[in-house]
Amino acid sequence: MTLHPIDITIIGIYLVVTVAAGIWVSKRASKNVDSYFLAGHNVPWYVLGISNSSSMFDITGTMWLVYLLFAYGVKSVWIPWIWPTFNQIFAMVYLSIWLRRSGVLTGAEWITTRFGNSLGSRLSHMSVVFFALVSVIGFIGYDFQGIGKFASVFLPWDWSPNTYAILLMAITTVYVLLGGMYSVVITDVLKYAIMAVVSFIVGLIAMSRTTASQIRDSVPEGWHHFGFGLSHRLNWSGLIENLNAKMEADEFGLFGIFFMMILFKGILASMAGPAPNYDMQRVLSTKNPKEAALMSWFVSISQFIPRYMLITGITVLALVYFSPQIIAMGTQADFEQILPYIITNFLPIGVVGLILAGLLAAFMSTFDSTVNAGTAYIVVDIYKKYIHPNAPEKRYVYAGYLCTFAVVIVGMAFGLMARSIGSVTLWLVAGLYGGYLAPNVLKWYWWRLNGFGYFAGMISGVTAALLFPILCSNLSAINSFPAILAISAAASVLTSLWTKPEDPEILKQFYRTVRPWGFWKPISEMVIRDHPHFMPNRNFRRDMVNILVGIPWQLTLSLIPICLIIREYTLMCGGIVLLLITSVFLKYNWYNKLDAE
């Protein structure tokens, strides 16, 4: 792709500004380990929310979502539940509050508040660090695959995708290393502003260059339908024949069964709380539990509307204008070519540079947040805890510099070995997280889970996730999820029951501090005996109602921009009405009660 000098200048200015931001805040970030990894708890919740949204607004995921909307139409809004996207609803309703009450630096450090300092606790602590590092390396590999393919198509030099990926990751690593969480948040806000502007520009261009009838003529019957039955009932025969084979390989054909599986997985993943990555770091960086909840709420608002303006705009233009090229590709159809085609043919000079800078920003935002979170685990949970617990604060910051390089290099190596974006995506969300869920659900809601049970569940689950692709290569990541979950759950429960419970004093302190609901009756009774005025958390029913209302509230935030651009106005009006009703309900049954939390 040939870029105009103006566009190249815009991209260059953006890269210089991001590195300068890291240098600018390096002095503040290097004060101590809390400043470096959590920005000293001084960042407002709405800024952290935008930063978190920016981190999720990644280029690799955007490329995947464009394909999903292109192939599956409006019902594709259900498929991202595989992550799951509605985990932010569980977080905003109660889990961010519980997590922030702990007052720790990382998710692994949180383990000591639940299991104390016993041998089981230390093993659990190391298992979380192990999972966090494996997942961070996996996400860096995921970013590596996406940014390499993106840059090799868009940027003007004749370099390989791997060369571009290494170069851009190196630039991003510089400002993360210098500024820690401060530089991550500052540059994330800048990136979000660019991507929001770009998203609305692309959406408006799509609406001006296409008509409702052109879109309908380009898609099969049922593409505009929001609902589904046992199957998705989409047949591209007579339009784009080769797309049927691609969709069959996705294994989403029995859409109703697939939906039930991702809903089941999504609920469990959401109940487990934020995974030990950038999402958890944002929660721990907030000033207090109330702001942690508000931050999680704001993530949904700031992310879905602009992101789906961009995704839908690109998809609609591709349906109307790029379908002949896809047909010509035959069985070798490459849907990753959609993005460069749209940018080349529909965006004016200057806007091209802006969108490329924005898409680079989207990659860098995800990457910098992932690296910062991974480094925190090595420094706080290994170096500080076991090697030099009483070192000067500056030494921990310098250790963060070294570990940043190490995490990036190992992640790049994983990216070089990965086959594709899709393979990494499904392994992360289905395989690896299948091994994470059981012990991390139980840790919140069942008092009898002890450190040994947590360790057994984590290690057996993550090990199964690593071995399944080798031993059962014909089994897809999503289909291996139930088996991995069962192995992990059995190990957690049986090991906990075979070993002694944790120290009652540790459990009482955890229960008093975090105040979870769930199966905590024996501990609750002990706490009340010691502290007669203690009020147990009786908000289970209210929280569940808010989640049942919050999930459709969040879903409308992606449905409305899709319907606007494809001119499905009846469905859009229904979405707006549902958004208003659920917003009013949440105002009174969630927001107004946050002060009490």
Steps between C-alpha positions, in 0.01 A plus 500: 500500500637842401460769766496872437776694683233672710375163625854380575563825692188450713609146591852619579374782723282258691789258567726786618230636732441163667869447575527863622208436736690211660807718547287785641344290777804282569602699810156474659469130411839410646422623854401154627347170396145624570549798270659288228233229485183672634572872435481567873118461502481861378323450165124582483267206433375635166858538371577143606177392328609663175846346541345156551274548196798607294685184604207287383469696173768289336571466130518119506158469660359765266612299197328192644178689582485644147507146362230387745263783406572448129421127518236470774326835482318656793499178702882526515455728804447181702832338403731731706333355808769233454747742667249581677421866436241510780763436767503879543140478625594258777798723578297820523222343708713341771834339408702819448380612843611175662836503325583864578424452870805274522742791442771290330726566200434188289257211472760256627568716807124488564540126572656575838183680609301182425738221608754670730865395497469123528672257263174469307482878469856523370429228244179679399688826470753345263226333295335840439834647399552206265156543344541875473834470323372229264195711411706819462741321267201362309350848461832645386515223238144588401601866460812397311296310241253785452736796481740321263226425248355848537828685454620290207188597305476867594849634553700590189827311556550150362561325832366170629210491751737371770743788443221755534369328812841503668559867411162626623514291818847641570370859470208423729727330752709818536221717636351221714843441654555869577159603624336185641126533562515881469619481139258217426201706617609828337570346161187284524284812532673652196447178305137480600435855380655417162307174465168659601536771234608246239214266586232764446666620178496146357140450611387823331690417181331160488156656539571755225641246251246219537123457504277258687408323175867458403570335834197269472602396148847406628399269786298180537156467654520524879815716508303789653336278764600544862353171621593143414386141539693176520712615204585845365316414173730714286587377151732705280438287189446721198679788671839395640516123468839462668370666817288193580813286533668762717198516732485122522860497621401746776283226656223750582248316277286369786471854624251426777726236658805722451313788666409287804866395536637854484227622736590229752870573461438874510306491827771291665776724364318810619438355847872428527570872491756692293783282374854590612564738211453868412130492596584403858779759514249775412266386780786496753613845380172672592474718810233298681242219450228735375726642230602144406133423426451823305814434298367158392164657405669766291705242309186371328376846400833629372590183311200353318342798326809636318646156439187371329473819294844411361431127459164551332624778274787283372270197462227683308747655255659158451165329437405745230837562333745221596286188450613451135866488611416245770316286245801519268729371776307171505599260777795726590274792598676723752261710705793685654525682165171679572659766716772615257252504212258727686775735617657521154179560308272698730702724730656834398860606556553597863215282620701198378790608720263559790336159475834323462633687804179405681531134409865501604381664821246222551775240475738694722230557762433128541867414487619760753232405752581130466873558546446724805280237665742216426798691633310577821466128571869431460615797707238501778417131525840342439784748542356704788327213678769231481833651394539854645200577724665803664679655203480876434203603289727616218636148463150365434451762231832404337396135523183603318713637217686171461188285528322709238765404247483134602120476474498666157774276360331178615162622371654578161643149485152358561361727229759371254388141567124564487318390183237775483300761687202266526698213650646724771163663570310175551778345707503801731124539551398134498797280584713700742209665680329162534778411740468828689129513573418234759742597780442870438124467525528293817743743667228767525195294591609185693676533832629141495729552200851507642840585356579142403167468318552826317852398398386157381218651293719764339794274416288210372283736294783700343700182437198345327459816291865476392485126423160473328617668176783244484323184614158575348592703194170416326298651785434873465577738786133574571410129502787420736373758751255269690765231551761751620244658735399160642863402568569830675177496706550140617858575605392811695211340688657160575833644612326753728290228662803271546701772676436722801302826474690826515566674832164635627663832587611548138153412372331733748728788404432439131125479559494821703713693249358384166146418625403249229170317481489127429565186703665667797258414781751341745738793463217755517382350830851522647538864390164597648593333831816711513336816360125500579442819298651359180251495212545211253459571129135424417506652151503175303149539357546868421834433331354219289210720389742777405705254297190372320412860415860607433577237235224612258592862584854431381381304195303800374823705493632283216164435335399867457802615291473189282132565432565869433754434226310213332176705526314240705305777673223291659750282683705810587198672659430186699861504618476866603182437698662202675812709569293775664293260712801304624698820564226641723474169687877485559503863613267418789596141579877519449646851480295650784613218731874527431564737791386230740760267349 
